[in-house]
Amino acid sequence: MTRKEWAEIKAAAELLGLGENATLAEIKKAYRRKSKKYHPDVKRTAKRGTQGVEMHELIESYEKLLHYCAAYRFPLTPGENEQFESEDWWFERFGQDHLWGKGSGLKEDSEK
């Protein structure tokens, strides 16, 4: 990825009010929140552009971040030098995830 592309990703994240790390769900939530605030059908102003953010900028930023997320790849199998058992490998990568790790909302987790 070029510096220009990274700068565009960073600008898109800032426009949507996202931090350095964001999940796909957080990106979608930020886009919806900003869309409700700046959509022309919701907030009409006397002069175009006085809202500070144009809707097309939000859409472009959102699509840029979605495209970046869709192109992101990570290994789903351990590398040659990794000595993890299958459960350890998954926990190492996804252990903090609310669906896969602790706090997944399963009955056993809530009883502990």
C-alpha positions as CSV (number, residue, x, y, z in Angstrom):
1,M,0.0,0.0,0.0
2,T,1.4,3.4,-0.9
3,R,1.7,6.4,1.4
4,K,-1.0,8.1,-0.5
5,E,-3.4,5.2,0.1
6,W,-2.5,5.1,3.8
7,A,-3.2,8.8,4.1
8,E,-6.6,8.3,2.4
9,I,-7.4,5.5,4.9
10,K,-6.3,7.7,7.8
11,A,-8.4,10.6,6.5
12,A,-11.4,8.4,6.1
13,A,-11.1,7.0,9.6
14,E,-10.8,10.6,11.0
15,L,-13.8,11.8,9.1
16,L,-15.9,8.9,10.6
17,G,-14.4,9.6,14.0
18,L,-12.6,6.2,14.3
19,G,-9.5,5.5,16.3
20,E,-6.3,3.7,15.1
21,N,-8.0,0.3,15.4
22,A,-11.6,-0.3,14.5
23,T,-13.7,-3.3,13.8
24,L,-16.0,-3.6,10.8
25,A,-18.9,-3.2,13.1
26,E,-17.5,0.0,14.5
27,I,-16.9,1.4,11.0
28,K,-20.5,0.7,10.1
29,K,-21.8,2.2,13.3
30,A,-19.8,5.3,12.9
31,Y,-21.0,5.7,9.3
32,R,-24.6,5.3,10.3
33,R,-24.2,7.8,13.1
34,K,-22.6,10.4,10.9
35,S,-25.1,9.7,8.1
36,K,-28.0,10.5,10.4
37,K,-26.4,13.7,11.4
38,Y,-25.4,15.0,7.9
39,H,-27.9,13.4,5.5
40,P,-29.5,16.1,3.4
41,D,-33.0,14.7,3.9
42,V,-32.5,14.9,7.7
43,K,-30.8,18.2,8.2
44,R,-31.7,20.8,5.7
45,T,-29.7,24.0,5.7
46,A,-30.2,27.3,3.8
47,K,-26.8,27.1,2.1
48,R,-25.1,23.9,0.7
49,G,-22.0,23.0,2.6
50,T,-22.7,24.8,5.9
51,Q,-23.0,21.4,7.6
52,G,-19.2,21.0,7.6
53,V,-19.4,17.5,6.0
54,E,-21.0,16.6,2.7
55,M,-22.7,13.2,2.4
56,H,-20.7,12.2,-0.6
57,E,-17.5,12.5,1.6
58,L,-19.0,10.2,4.2
59,I,-19.9,7.7,1.5
60,E,-16.5,7.8,-0.1
61,S,-14.7,7.4,3.3
62,Y,-17.0,4.5,4.3
63,E,-16.5,2.7,0.9
64,K,-12.7,3.2,1.2
65,L,-12.6,1.7,4.6
66,L,-14.8,-1.2,3.6
67,H,-12.6,-1.9,0.6
68,Y,-9.5,-1.9,2.8
69,C,-11.2,-4.3,5.2
70,A,-12.3,-6.6,2.4
71,A,-8.7,-6.7,1.0
72,Y,-7.1,-7.5,4.4
73,R,-5.8,-11.0,4.8
74,F,-4.4,-12.9,7.7
75,P,-3.3,-16.5,8.0
76,L,-5.8,-19.1,9.2
77,T,-3.2,-21.8,9.7
78,P,-0.1,-21.7,11.9
79,G,3.3,-20.8,10.3
80,E,6.1,-23.4,10.1
81,N,7.8,-22.1,13.3
82,E,4.7,-21.9,15.5
83,Q,4.3,-24.7,18.0
84,F,0.6,-24.1,18.9
85,E,-2.0,-26.8,19.3
86,S,-5.1,-25.9,17.3
87,E,-7.0,-24.5,20.3
88,D,-4.0,-22.5,21.5
89,W,-3.5,-21.1,18.0
90,W,-7.1,-19.8,17.8
91,F,-7.0,-18.4,21.3
92,E,-3.7,-16.6,20.5
93,R,-5.4,-14.8,17.6
94,F,-9.0,-14.5,18.7
95,G,-9.0,-15.0,22.5
96,Q,-10.0,-11.5,23.3
97,D,-12.8,-11.5,20.7
98,H,-16.2,-11.5,22.3
99,L,-17.4,-14.3,20.1
100,W,-14.5,-16.6,20.3
101,G,-12.8,-15.9,23.6
102,K,-13.7,-15.0,27.2
103,G,-16.9,-13.2,27.7
104,S,-18.5,-14.8,24.6
105,G,-21.8,-14.7,26.3
106,L,-22.1,-18.5,26.7
107,K,-23.8,-19.9,29.7
108,E,-20.6,-21.5,31.0
109,D,-18.8,-18.1,30.9
110,S,-21.5,-16.4,33.0
111,E,-21.5,-19.1,35.6
112,K,-17.8,-18.7,36.4
